[in-house]
Amino acid sequence: MTEFRYFKWLGGALAIVLATAAAAEESLVHARLVADTDKLRAGGTFHLGVLLEPEPGWHVYWRNPGEAGLATEIAYELAEGLEVGEVRWPVPISFVQSDGIDGFGYEDPVVLAAEVIASDSVPSSAPVTVTASWLACKDVCILGSATLEATLPLKGTELAASNVALEAWSEALPIALEPGVLDLSITGGPVLSEGAVDMVAWLNWKAAPGSVEFFPDPGPGLKIEGVRVQNRGLLTRIDFKIARLKNSSDPSTMLRSLIVIEDERGKRSAWVTHIELD
């Protein structure tokens, strides 16, 4: 998997700075629209999104920022005849923030993109607008955003650069858990309407995995804290606390998560898995 290393709000003693000046925002995270279509074809599909390039030492956040932070957001305004799907997120990295709080996100350039479907009535060219909003953090945290406009299809060097970025993006996406990689079992729970409970995920690997990381993706109705990963031979134990958020209408019965391994050469591989909560 090509390593396209990857992104909230920091609590504790870390200062929060809300920057509104466009120049300040652009100096920390550079944003560029990317699209990989050379022609709008009726019934065809292509990818559209944003390449974010944080300045050295800064990071932005994944869809689950961790125990503190703010998720990066991508919004689309498309011409009639174009319909966009869900944004797909490359595998993040983890970092320790103020007071030892875990965060998930991206320090290196990252593409956040979605598939776009063209209807039978799509014109030969069409305007698109993609807006990215982020929290960039280093020693302080600064809100930033960019509204990017283009007329599709892109051409020349813009199209060539987009193709390169989106190819790397596709290689950095997690995939569904493959049969035969590991056996997953859960102890603890169930997750009730009030109070946090302890859960343990046990991973029995078919082959020694190297280092193991766990990125929970709980969605709007669940809260995950205290993740601890222990690895020994073919067995990995992942401890965490999970609670349902008060006043949430989300009846989630599954916890979507990423399991990431890194081999001795530094190559990372990631699988999407789902943990039963009841």
Backbone as CSV, one residue per row, in Angstrom:
resi,resn,N_x,N_y,N_z,CA_x,CA_y,CA_z,C_x,C_y,C_z
1,MET,0.848,-1.185,0.000,0.000,0.000,0.000,0.885,1.237,0.000
2,THR,0.655,2.180,-0.936,1.406,3.419,-0.941,1.136,4.169,0.349
3,GLU,2.203,4.627,1.009,2.010,5.315,2.273,1.768,6.786,2.024
4,PHE,0.520,7.213,2.200,0.117,8.596,2.027,-0.329,9.005,3.426
5,ARG,0.646,9.286,4.313,0.353,9.345,5.740,-0.605,10.473,6.051
6,TYR,-1.421,10.151,6.951,-2.575,10.962,7.215,-2.782,11.315,8.703
7,PHE,-5.418,12.900,10.049,-5.931,14.086,10.658,-6.557,13.979,12.101
8,LYS,-8.160,17.319,15.884,-9.403,17.852,16.074,-9.133,18.817,17.145
9,TRP,-9.652,18.950,17.716,-9.719,19.998,18.719,-8.909,19.567,19.918
10,LEU,-7.878,20.261,20.323,-7.003,19.826,21.400,-7.443,20.465,22.709
11,GLY,-7.533,19.632,23.751,-7.931,20.137,25.057,-6.718,20.332,25.944
12,GLY,-6.991,20.370,27.261,-5.907,20.497,28.229,-5.236,21.844,28.147
13,ALA,-3.904,21.838,28.282,-3.140,23.074,28.358,-2.843,23.671,26.996
14,LEU,-3.160,22.955,25.917,-2.822,23.452,24.571,-3.742,24.599,24.180
15,ALA,-3.160,25.678,23.703,-3.954,26.850,23.330,-4.696,26.601,22.036
16,ILE,-5.876,27.206,21.920,-6.679,27.127,20.706,-6.713,28.514,20.064
17,VAL,-6.310,28.583,18.821,-6.308,29.852,18.110,-7.237,29.727,16.915
18,LEU,-8.198,30.613,16.830,-9.135,30.595,15.710,-8.699,31.661,14.719
19,ALA,-8.155,31.241,13.600,-7.634,32.183,12.608,-8.664,32.404,11.522
20,THR,-8.951,33.647,11.225,-9.920,33.947,10.176,-9.257,34.528,8.940
21,ALA,-8.026,34.953,9.037,-7.346,35.538,7.885,-7.025,34.462,6.869
22,ALA,-7.424,34.665,5.614,-7.210,33.658,4.578,-5.727,33.366,4.406
23,ALA,-4.884,34.391,4.497,-3.452,34.178,4.314,-2.896,33.246,5.366
24,ALA,-3.357,33.395,6.620,-2.878,32.525,7.692,-3.309,31.096,7.456
25,GLU,-4.564,30.900,7.012,-5.059,29.556,6.752,-4.246,28.886,5.650
26,GLU,-4.021,29.612,4.561,-3.352,29.035,3.405,-1.902,28.694,3.701
27,SER,-1.290,29.395,4.663,0.113,29.137,4.971,0.298,27.835,5.738
28,LEU,-0.759,27.330,6.373,-0.661,26.114,7.177,-1.098,24.869,6.421
29,VAL,-2.148,24.964,5.657,-2.666,23.840,4.874,-2.992,24.349,3.476
30,HIS,-2.352,23.787,2.485,-2.611,24.168,1.097,-3.628,23.192,0.506
31,ALA,-4.627,23.720,-0.167,-5.712,22.893,-0.700,-5.790,23.051,-2.214
32,ARG,-6.024,21.931,-2.894,-6.149,21.957,-4.355,-7.218,20.961,-4.785
33,LEU,-8.100,21.384,-5.689,-9.141,20.491,-6.219,-8.508,19.462,-7.143
34,VAL,-8.980,18.217,-7.039,-8.503,17.151,-7.921,-9.697,16.406,-8.514
35,ALA,-9.573,16.040,-9.790,-10.599,15.268,-10.489,-9.910,14.461,-11.578
36,ASP,-10.336,13.218,-11.776,-9.619,12.325,-12.693,-10.419,11.986,-13.957
37,THR,-11.167,12.942,-14.460,-11.902,12.698,-15.698,-11.409,13.618,-16.808
38,ASP,-11.191,13.047,-17.995,-10.811,13.854,-19.157,-12.000,14.156,-20.049
39,LYS,-13.176,13.556,-19.692,-14.388,13.791,-20.468,-15.589,13.399,-19.622
40,LEU,-16.629,14.223,-19.614,-17.859,13.881,-18.899,-18.701,12.984,-19.791
41,ARG,-18.877,11.744,-19.354,-19.574,10.731,-20.148,-20.901,10.387,-19.495
42,ALA,-21.970,10.355,-20.261,-23.284,9.982,-19.740,-23.215,8.596,-19.109
43,GLY,-23.649,8.504,-17.861,-23.613,7.231,-17.144,-22.242,6.866,-16.609
44,GLY,-21.248,7.708,-16.830,-19.895,7.410,-16.383,-19.646,7.838,-14.945
45,THR,-18.512,7.433,-14.415,-18.116,7.803,-13.063,-16.686,8.355,-13.076
46,PHE,-16.397,9.182,-12.102,-15.045,9.676,-11.887,-14.919,10.068,-10.420
47,HIS,-13.747,10.514,-10.010,-13.510,10.886,-8.623,-13.215,12.383,-8.534
48,LEU,-13.730,12.986,-7.457,-13.581,14.422,-7.246,-13.326,14.672,-5.772
49,GLY,-12.349,15.515,-5.480,-12.054,15.789,-4.089,-11.035,16.889,-3.925
50,VAL,-10.337,16.846,-2.777,-9.386,17.887,-2.409,-8.083,17.244,-1.958
51,LEU,-6.979,17.790,-2.427,-5.662,17.448,-1.920,-5.288,18.476,-0.864
52,LEU,-5.049,18.011,0.379,-4.638,18.880,1.479,-3.171,18.622,1.778
53,GLU,-2.396,19.696,1.862,-0.968,19.583,2.131,-0.610,20.432,3.354
54,PRO,-0.560,19.823,4.543,-0.181,20.591,5.732,1.291,21.009,5.681
55,GLU,1.577,22.144,6.265,2.961,22.569,6.422,3.686,21.590,7.358
56,PRO,5.015,21.457,7.239,5.756,20.514,8.093,5.464,20.736,9.576
57,GLY,5.190,19.625,10.265,4.915,19.673,11.698,3.460,19.856,12.053
58,TRP,2.636,20.247,11.095,1.199,20.440,11.341,0.424,19.192,10.924
59,HIS,-0.762,19.021,11.510,-1.622,17.912,11.088,-3.066,18.382,11.017
60,VAL,-3.841,17.653,10.210,-5.295,17.785,10.154,-5.876,16.428,10.563
61,TYR,-7.210,16.359,10.659,-7.825,15.211,11.325,-8.631,14.298,10.408
62,TRP,-8.673,13.046,10.837,-9.466,11.981,10.218,-10.941,12.191,10.539
63,ARG,-11.812,11.344,9.986,-13.256,11.431,10.245,-13.577,11.216,11.718
64,ASN,-12.790,10.401,12.425,-12.815,10.339,13.888,-11.510,10.944,14.367
65,PRO,-11.544,12.143,14.967,-10.294,12.796,15.338,-9.598,12.182,16.530
66,GLY,-10.243,11.234,17.216,-9.660,10.664,18.419,-10.352,11.231,19.642
67,GLU,-9.605,11.329,20.743,-10.204,11.780,21.999,-10.351,13.299,22.057
68,ALA,-9.760,14.014,21.133,-9.929,15.466,21.047,-9.621,15.893,19.624
69,GLY,-10.266,16.967,19.165,-10.005,17.446,17.822,-11.273,17.758,17.061
70,LEU,-11.148,17.970,15.768,-12.278,18.321,14.923,-12.081,17.694,13.555
71,ALA,-13.041,16.901,13.149,-12.928,16.186,11.876,-12.889,17.154,10.698
72,THR,-12.071,16.826,9.723,-12.057,17.566,8.468,-13.383,17.317,7.742
73,GLU,-13.901,18.356,7.076,-15.173,18.238,6.367,-14.991,18.619,4.896
74,ILE,-15.682,17.881,4.040,-15.666,18.144,2.601,-17.114,18.289,2.133
75,ALA,-17.418,19.382,1.427,-18.771,19.624,0.918,-18.696,19.894,-0.582
76,TYR,-19.735,19.442,-1.303,-19.757,19.548,-2.760,-20.953,20.378,-3.228
77,GLU,-20.715,21.180,-4.254,-21.783,21.824,-5.021,-21.543,21.465,-6.481
78,LEU,-22.446,20.672,-7.058,-22.232,20.144,-8.402,-23.330,20.612,-9.348
79,ALA,-22.970,20.677,-10.601,-23.946,21.036,-11.625,-24.997,19.933,-11.764
80,GLU,-26.140,20.297,-12.312,-27.193,19.315,-12.561,-26.658,18.230,-13.488
81,GLY,-26.994,16.991,-13.158,-26.504,15.869,-13.942,-25.336,15.149,-13.301
82,LEU,-24.841,15.673,-12.147,-23.754,15.036,-11.411,-24.209,14.739,-9.985
83,GLU,-23.961,13.519,-9.526,-24.348,13.113,-8.169,-23.137,12.527,-7.460
84,VAL,-22.854,13.019,-6.255,-21.656,12.614,-5.529,-21.988,11.599,-4.449
85,GLY,-21.067,10.656,-4.236,-21.233,9.658,-3.191,-20.545,10.084,-1.901
86,GLU,-20.271,9.123,-1.046,-19.663,9.388,0.262,-18.160,9.609,0.121
87,VAL,-17.641,10.567,0.874,-16.199,10.798,0.899,-15.503,9.569,1.481
88,ARG,-14.421,9.168,0.828,-13.648,8.021,1.303,-12.320,8.511,1.862
89,TRP,-11.938,7.938,3.028,-10.823,8.440,3.818,-9.653,7.472,3.778
90,PRO,-8.471,7.952,3.403,-7.275,7.107,3.503,-6.969,6.735,4.953
91,VAL,-6.117,5.760,5.115,-5.742,5.293,6.448,-5.013,6.412,7.192
92,PRO,-5.450,6.745,8.419,-4.787,7.808,9.172,-3.564,7.291,9.923
93,ILE,-2.880,8.214,10.582,-1.865,7.860,11.564,-2.387,8.296,12.933
94,SER,-1.737,7.847,13.991,-2.079,8.298,15.340,-0.962,9.189,15.858
95,PHE,-1.327,10.131,16.714,-0.343,10.993,17.348,-0.833,11.330,18.752
96,VAL,0.110,11.622,19.630,-0.218,11.975,21.015,-0.266,13.487,21.125
97,GLN,-1.384,13.995,21.647,-1.602,15.423,21.765,-1.377,15.875,23.211
98,SER,-1.794,17.082,23.520,-1.617,17.642,24.851,-2.198,16.733,25.925
99,ASP,-1.479,16.615,27.048,-1.916,15.804,28.187,-2.079,14.331,27.822
100,GLY,-1.344,13.868,26.808,-1.374,12.459,26.448,-2.618,12.010,25.720
101,ILE,-3.385,12.939,25.157,-4.626,12.597,24.457,-4.311,12.090,23.055
102,ASP,-4.933,10.976,22.686,-4.700,10.388,21.371,-5.497,11.120,20.289
103,GLY,-4.854,11.325,19.149,-5.526,11.908,17.999,-5.251,11.084,16.755
104,PHE,-6.156,11.180,15.769,-6.029,10.446,14.513,-6.107,11.434,13.353
105,GLY,-5.189,11.326,12.412,-5.245,12.243,11.293,-4.110,12.086,10.313
106,TYR,-3.670,13.217,9.751,-2.726,13.217,8.646,-1.717,14.344,8.813
107,GLU,-0.448,13.996,8.703,0.626,14.991,8.722,1.170,15.240,7.313
108,ASP,1.119,14.253,6.473,1.605,14.357,5.107,0.435,14.676,4.170
109,PRO,0.709,14.997,2.903,-0.384,15.295,1.962,-1.414,14.171,1.916
110,VAL,-2.674,14.556,1.868,-3.764,13.576,1.863,-4.862,14.041,0.912
111,VAL,-5.430,13.102,0.187,-6.583,13.369,-0.670,-7.834,12.834,0.010
112,LEU,-8.873,13.647,0.044,-10.205,13.231,0.478,-11.123,13.404,-0.727
113,ALA,-11.671,12.298,-1.208,-12.411,12.339,-2.468,-13.589,11.383,-2.429
114,ALA,-14.476,11.538,-3.396,-15.665,10.694,-3.519,-15.898,10.389,-4.988
115,GLU,-16.678,9.347,-5.227,-17.068,9.010,-6.591,-18.233,9.881,-7.028
116,VAL,-18.175,10.357,-8.254,-19.255,11.149,-8.833,-19.837,10.372,-10.014
117,ILE,-21.168,10.316,-10.064,-21.872,9.621,-11.146,-22.526,10.656,-12.051
118,ALA,-22.305,10.525,-13.347,-22.902,11.427,-14.324,-24.192,10.818,-14.864
119,SER,-25.234,11.622,-14.949,-26.507,11.146,-15.486,-26.452,11.107,-17.010
120,ASP,-27.523,10.607,-17.608,-27.591,10.539,-19.070,-27.657,11.922,-19.704
121,SER,-28.010,12.943,-18.906,-28.160,14.301,-19.447,-26.985,15.210,-19.081
122,VAL,-25.871,14.625,-18.654,-24.744,15.454,-18.240,-24.205,16.247,-19.425
123,PRO,-23.886,17.540,-19.235,-23.332,18.336,-20.334,-21.867,17.966,-20.585
124,SER,-21.311,18.500,-21.649,-19.919,18.193,-21.977,-18.939,18.870,-21.031
125,SER,-19.365,19.945,-20.375,-18.551,20.585,-19.348,-19.484,21.052,-18.234
126,ALA,-18.964,21.104,-17.003,-19.824,21.439,-15.878,-19.010,22.086,-14.765
127,PRO,-19.543,23.145,-14.129,-18.856,23.761,-12.998,-19.045,22.920,-11.733
128,VAL,-18.001,22.866,-10.896,-18.072,22.174,-9.610,-17.396,23.050,-8.561
129,THR,-17.884,22.937,-7.329,-17.284,23.627,-6.190,-17.096,22.623,-5.069
130,VAL,-15.897,22.572,-4.525,-15.604,21.698,-3.392,-15.057,22.571,-2.260
131,THR,-15.679,22.475,-1.079,-15.241,23.245,0.080,-14.667,22.305,1.127
132,ALA,-13.465,22.596,1.572,-12.808,21.824,2.628,-12.667,22.695,3.873
133,SER,-12.987,22.125,5.034,-12.835,22.824,6.314,-12.047,21.924,7.245
134,TRP,-11.095,22.507,7.969,-10.210,21.686,8.795,-9.771,22.429,10.042
135,LEU,-9.225,21.673,10.975,-8.503,22.216,12.118,-7.064,21.756,11.972
136,ALA,-6.144,22.702,11.834,-4.724,22.384,11.726,-4.069,22.614,13.084
137,CYS,-3.287,21.634,13.538,-2.705,21.723,14.875,-1.212,21.420,14.837
138,LYS,-0.499,22.136,15.686,0.904,21.880,15.979,1.064,22.180,17.455
139,ASP,1.615,23.338,17.821,1.623,23.774,19.212,0.342,24.508,19.567
140,VAL,-0.330,25.025,18.557,-1.653,25.628,18.683,-2.527,25.017,17.604
141,CYS,-3.817,25.311,17.654,-4.755,24.809,16.646,-5.425,25.985,15.945
142,ILE,-5.508,25.911,14.625,-6.038,27.009,13.827,-7.062,26.463,12.844
143,LEU,-8.261,27.029,12.865,-9.296,26.654,11.908,-8.949,27.200,10.526
144,GLY,-9.228,26.407,9.513,-8.984,26.837,8.150,-10.021,26.285,7.204
145,SER,-10.125,26.877,6.033,-11.064,26.395,5.023,-10.617,26.894,3.660
146,ALA,-11.126,26.235,2.630,-10.859,26.650,1.258,-12.043,26.258,0.401
147,THR,-12.486,27.169,-0.442,-13.534,26.900,-1.420,-12.894,26.890,-2.796
148,LEU,-12.968,25.741,-3.449,-12.250,25.508,-4.701,-13.254,25.319,-5.836
149,GLU,-13.053,26.036,-6.919,-13.972,25.971,-8.059,-13.220,25.563,-9.313
150,ALA,-13.896,24.830,-10.168,-13.299,24.431,-11.442,-14.417,24.083,-12.416
151,THR,-14.070,24.059,-13.674,-14.975,23.560,-14.706,-14.417,22.242,-15.214
152,LEU,-15.221,21.199,-15.111,-14.787,19.873,-15.559,-15.177,19.664,-17.018
153,PRO,-14.368,18.878,-17.750,-13.185,18.149,-17.273,-11.948,19.042,-17.172
154,LEU,-11.032,18.644,-16.275,-9.744,19.317,-16.206,-8.914,18.941,-17.430
155,LYS,-7.876,19.730,-17.671,-7.039,19.468,-18.846,-5.572,19.658,-18.491
156,GLY,-4.715,19.144,-19.341,-3.289,19.407,-19.266,-2.647,19.005,-17.952
157,THR,-1.823,19.907,-17.422,-1.063,19.596,-16.206,-1.978,19.417,-14.997
158,GLU,-3.118,20.132,-14.947,-4.055,19.968,-13.830,-4.611,18.552,-13.801
159,LEU,-4.989,18.034,-14.967,-5.511,16.678,-15.042,-4.432,15.657,-14.699
160,ALA,-3.226,15.851,-15.208,-2.139,14.906,-14.936,-1.817,14.858,-13.451
161,ALA,-1.738,16.027,-12.792,-1.452,16.066,-11.362,-2.583,15.425,-10.559
162,SER,-3.830,15.656,-10.981,-4.978,15.052,-10.304,-4.936,13.529,-10.405
163,ASN,-4.600,13.022,-11.582,-4.536,11.569,-11.760,-3.513,10.939,-10.825
164,VAL,-2.355,11.587,-10.683,-1.321,11.064,-9.790,-1.817,11.065,-8.345
165,ALA,-2.420,12.176,-7.900,-2.891,12.285,-6.525,-4.002,11.274,-6.229
166,LEU,-4.930,11.104,-7.159,-6.047,10.207,-6.917,-5.641,8.740,-7.022
167,GLU,-4.621,8.445,-7.789,-4.112,7.074,-7.808,-3.494,6.718,-6.460
168,ALA,-2.719,7.635,-5.894,-2.144,7.402,-4.567,-3.244,7.295,-3.514
169,TRP,-4.295,8.127,-3.633,-5.447,8.068,-2.722,-6.097,6.687,-2.752
170,SER,-6.343,6.150,-3.937,-7.021,4.856,-4.042,-6.187,3.735,-3.421
171,GLU,-4.858,3.847,-3.521,-3.990,2.828,-2.947,-3.909,2.930,-1.431
172,ALA,-4.244,4.096,-0.885,-4.155,4.311,0.561,-5.474,4.067,1.283
173,LEU,-6.519,3.662,0.568,-7.811,3.410,1.202,-7.816,2.047,1.897
174,PRO,-8.475,1.950,3.050,-8.620,0.633,3.677,-9.548,-0.244,2.854
175,ILE,-9.422,-1.552,3.040,-10.264,-2.497,2.312,-11.030,-3.359,3.308
176,ALA,-12.051,-4.054,2.822,-12.816,-4.960,3.675,-11.908,-6.074,4.190
177,LEU,-12.162,-6.509,5.414,-11.356,-7.562,6.016,-11.418,-8.820,5.166
178,GLU,-10.260,-9.312,4.765,-10.176,-10.472,3.891,-10.312,-11.769,4.695
179,PRO,-11.022,-12.752,4.162,-11.105,-14.043,4.850,-9.714,-14.656,5.013
180,GLY,-9.484,-15.253,6.166,-8.228,-15.953,6.383,-7.108,-15.106,6.947
181,VAL,-7.341,-13.774,7.114,-6.301,-12.916,7.687,-6.248,-13.081,9.196
182,LEU,-7.419,-13.061,9.851,-7.485,-13.174,11.303,-8.871,-13.618,11.722
183,ASP,-8.973,-14.091,12.962,-10.256,-14.372,13.603,-10.478,-13.319,14.680
184,LEU,-11.673,-12.720,14.704,-12.003,-11.653,15.632,-13.054,-12.132,16.618
185,SER,-12.806,-11.917,17.909,-13.800,-12.208,18.934,-13.835,-11.056,19.925
186,ILE,-14.975,-10.904,20.601,-15.201,-9.764,21.490,-15.625,-10.263,22.863
187,THR,-15.100,-9.627,23.907,-15.591,-9.837,25.268,-15.969,-8.483,25.849
188,GLY,-16.952,-8.487,26.749,-17.440,-7.243,27.333,-18.756,-6.836,26.721
189,GLY,-19.316,-5.739,27.265,-20.607,-5.260,26.787,-21.744,-5.977,27.504
190,PRO,-22.996,-5.793,27.067,-23.398,-4.973,25.924,-23.309,-3.477,26.210
191,VAL,-23.389,-2.668,25.146,-23.340,-1.218,25.282,-24.768,-0.718,25.493
192,LEU,-25.027,-0.230,26.716,-26.378,0.169,27.085,-26.585,1.659,26.820
193,SER,-27.756,2.167,27.210,-28.088,3.559,26.926,-27.356,4.532,27.833
194,GLU,-26.828,4.064,28.982,-26.117,4.952,29.897,-24.862,4.267,30.405
195,GLY,-23.826,5.062,30.586,-22.597,4.560,31.188,-21.665,3.898,30.191
196,ALA,-20.367,4.042,30.458,-19.347,3.414,29.610,-19.103,1.982,30.061
197,VAL,-18.790,1.119,29.121,-18.470,-0.274,29.441,-17.112,-0.613,28.837
198,ASP,-16.457,-1.591,29.433,-15.181,-2.075,28.928,-15.416,-3.159,27.888
199,MET,-14.702,-3.077,26.782,-14.759,-4.111,25.765,-13.343,-4.491,25.377
200,VAL,-13.191,-5.740,24.956,-11.901,-6.236,24.494,-12.111,-6.940,23.157
201,ALA,-11.324,-6.535,22.153,-11.311,-7.227,20.868,-10.072,-8.115,20.818
202,TRP,-10.271,-9.391,20.530,-9.179,-10.356,20.434,-8.969,-10.695,18.963
203,LEU,-7.749,-10.494,18.492,-7.414,-10.791,17.109,-6.454,-11.973,17.081
204,ASN,-6.891,-13.058,16.501,-6.032,-14.224,16.314,-5.586,-14.262,14.862
205,TRP,-4.295,-13.985,14.642,-3.754,-13.861,13.298,-3.325,-15.207,12.738
206,LYS,-3.441,-15.341,11.432,-2.958,-16.545,10.754,-1.457,-16.492,10.533
207,ALA,-0.907,-15.254,10.456,0.534,-15.047,10.329,0.904,-13.852,11.193
208,ALA,2.108,-13.866,11.747,2.544,-12.787,12.637,2.389,-11.436,11.941
209,PRO,1.695,-10.466,12.565,1.321,-9.234,11.867,2.338,-8.100,11.916
210,GLY,3.370,-8.168,12.746,4.196,-6.988,12.972,3.484,-6.073,13.958
211,SER,3.671,-4.756,13.848,2.980,-3.833,14.754,1.517,-3.710,14.337
212,VAL,0.639,-3.478,15.332,-0.803,-3.416,15.091,-1.337,-2.097,15.645
213,GLU,-2.185,-1.423,14.861,-2.873,-0.213,15.293,-4.377,-0.417,15.151
214,PHE,-5.132,0.313,15.977,-6.586,0.205,15.984,-7.170,1.606,15.926
215,PHE,-8.007,1.860,14.914,-8.638,3.160,14.738,-10.159,2.988,14.781
216,PRO,-10.801,3.235,15.914,-12.264,3.131,15.969,-12.908,4.272,15.193
217,ASP,-14.030,3.973,14.563,-14.770,4.953,13.760,-16.222,4.924,14.223
218,PRO,-16.493,5.508,15.415,-17.767,5.242,16.087,-18.972,5.964,15.531
219,GLY,-18.801,6.975,14.703,-19.958,7.708,14.218,-20.502,8.648,15.282
220,PRO,-21.679,9.256,15.018,-22.173,10.324,15.892,-22.769,9.861,17.213
221,GLY,-23.079,8.582,17.367,-23.809,8.149,18.558,-22.994,7.450,19.615
222,LEU,-21.701,7.230,19.364,-20.869,6.465,20.288,-19.611,7.256,20.641
223,LYS,-19.056,6.948,21.808,-17.813,7.562,22.256,-16.847,6.460,22.666
224,ILE,-15.596,6.550,22.161,-14.566,5.557,22.458,-13.418,6.251,23.184
225,GLU,-12.953,5.642,24.269,-11.817,6.192,25.017,-10.913,5.060,25.485
226,GLY,-9.700,5.432,25.861,-8.783,4.508,26.526,-8.367,3.323,25.687
227,VAL,-8.130,3.542,24.380,-7.712,2.428,23.522,-6.301,1.982,23.906
228,ARG,-6.136,0.684,24.082,-4.829,0.106,24.395,-4.647,-1.158,23.571
229,VAL,-3.543,-1.231,22.835,-3.259,-2.385,21.974,-2.048,-3.131,22.526
230,GLN,-2.220,-4.451,22.734,-1.130,-5.311,23.174,-0.970,-6.444,22.162
231,ASN,0.262,-6.701,21.792,0.526,-7.680,20.748,1.551,-8.701,21.237
232,ARG,1.251,-9.976,21.017,2.194,-11.040,21.365,2.016,-12.195,20.383
233,GLY,3.012,-12.346,19.517,2.959,-13.438,18.553,1.770,-13.311,17.626
234,LEU,0.923,-14.332,17.626,-0.246,-14.356,16.757,-1.501,-13.800,17.422
235,LEU,-1.364,-13.241,18.628,-2.527,-12.746,19.366,-2.386,-11.256,19.644
236,THR,-3.443,-10.507,19.330,-3.513,-9.087,19.662,-4.735,-8.856,20.536
237,ARG,-4.521,-8.109,21.629,-5.622,-7.723,22.519,-5.801,-6.212,22.428
238,ILE,-7.051,-5.770,22.156,-7.375,-4.346,22.047,-8.428,-4.017,23.097
239,ASP,-8.043,-3.229,24.105,-8.962,-2.789,25.152,-9.460,-1.383,24.846
240,PHE,-10.734,-1.115,25.159,-11.265,0.243,25.026,-12.543,0.372,25.839
241,LYS,-12.883,1.611,26.159,-14.152,1.922,26.806,-15.081,2.500,25.755
242,ILE,-16.350,2.117,25.801,-17.320,2.584,24.820,-18.605,2.976,25.524
243,ALA,-19.191,4.073,25.079,-20.440,4.559,25.670,-21.321,5.142,24.586
244,ARG,-22.622,5.093,24.823,-23.567,5.778,23.938,-23.694,7.232,24.418
245,LEU,-23.656,8.162,23.482,-23.779,9.566,23.831,-25.212,9.888,24.246
246,LYS,-25.347,10.673,25.304,-26.676,11.070,25.770,-27.374,11.899,24.701
247,ASN,-28.671,11.703,24.611,-29.529,12.448,23.678,-29.243,12.133,22.212
248,SER,-28.459,11.078,21.952,-28.212,10.700,20.570,-29.340,9.798,20.071
249,SER,-29.770,10.045,18.842,-30.818,9.216,18.247,-30.227,8.082,17.422
250,ASP,-28.902,7.962,17.415,-28.230,6.937,16.615,-28.303,5.593,17.344
251,PRO,-29.007,4.603,16.781,-29.157,3.310,17.464,-28.074,2.297,17.078
252,SER,-26.844,2.749,16.921,-25.784,1.901,16.376,-25.663,0.581,17.138
253,THR,-25.587,-0.511,16.386,-25.350,-1.829,16.980,-24.002,-2.382,16.532
254,MET,-23.271,-1.619,15.717,-21.962,-2.031,15.206,-20.963,-0.896,15.410
255,LEU,-19.728,-1.260,15.715,-18.628,-0.301,15.767,-17.728,-0.564,14.572
256,ARG,-17.726,0.386,13.623,-16.843,0.277,12.472,-15.441,0.694,12.919
257,SER,-14.441,-0.063,12.501,-13.071,0.225,12.915,-12.096,-0.154,11.814
258,LEU,-10.889,0.398,11.920,-9.783,0.004,11.058,-8.759,-0.754,11.891
259,ILE,-8.287,-1.855,11.347,-7.159,-2.586,11.917,-6.002,-2.427,10.942
260,VAL,-4.910,-1.866,11.437,-3.764,-1.534,10.583,-2.535,-2.276,11.086
261,ILE,-1.816,-2.901,10.167,-0.551,-3.534,10.522,0.570,-2.879,9.729
262,GLU,1.749,-2.903,10.315,2.935,-2.371,9.650,4.035,-3.410,9.726
263,ASP,4.580,-3.791,8.564,5.615,-4.819,8.552,6.993,-4.203,8.806
264,GLU,8.017,-5.054,8.784,9.367,-4.601,9.118,9.927,-3.600,8.117
265,ARG,9.339,-3.519,6.927,9.781,-2.554,5.918,9.026,-1.231,5.997
266,GLY,8.095,-1.137,6.960,7.328,0.089,7.108,6.087,0.155,6.246
267,LYS,5.752,-0.934,5.546,4.553,-0.959,4.719,3.329,-1.164,5.599
268,ARG,2.310,-0.306,5.420,1.079,-0.388,6.207,-0.043,-0.984,5.363
269,SER,-0.828,-1.866,5.985,-2.009,-2.442,5.355,-3.171,-2.268,6.320
270,ALA,-4.360,-1.971,5.804,-5.499,-1.652,6.671,-6.755,-2.358,6.203
271,TRP,-7.512,-2.873,7.184,-8.785,-3.532,6.914,-9.901,-2.894,7.724
272,VAL,-11.075,-2.838,7.112,-12.272,-2.375,7.804,-12.940,-3.575,8.456
273,THR,-13.289,-3.423,9.730,-13.992,-4.489,10.425,-15.147,-3.890,11.211
274,HIS,-16.103,-4.725,11.604,-17.265,-4.276,12.351,-17.408,-5.122,13.616
275,ILE,-17.555,-4.441,14.750,-17.646,-5.102,16.058,-19.076,-5.006,16.558
276,GLU,-19.667,-6.167,16.869,-21.035,-6.214,17.417,-21.056,-5.605,18.822
277,LEU,-22.039,-4.743,19.090,-22.116,-4.056,20.374,-23.165,-4.646,21.312
278,ASP,-24.069,-5.460,20.802,-25.140,-6.031,21.643,-24.894,-7.492,21.958
